[in-house]
Amino acid sequence: MMLGTKKMGRPTDNPKVISLKVGLDKGTSAKLDECVQEMKVSKAEIVRQGIHKMHDGLKK
């Protein structure tokens, strides 16, 4: 492998270019883990869906 060569992932129309670090208490982390197991999606996807759900509930 050549130095400086970047591996390509799957092409997407919506690249995830922003990284976010959050702190969770044990109870919230357990709820997140339960959602991951039940919904069979990543933790990041659960957070994205939660943000959309909260935003949809805002008064506009």
ZIUR-V427863 format. One record per pair of residues at least 12 apart in sequence whose C-alpha atoms are under 7 Angstrom apart, sorted by the first residue. I is the first residue (numbers start at 0). J is the second residue. If there is no record, write none. Layout:
I | J
I | J
//
This chain:
none
//
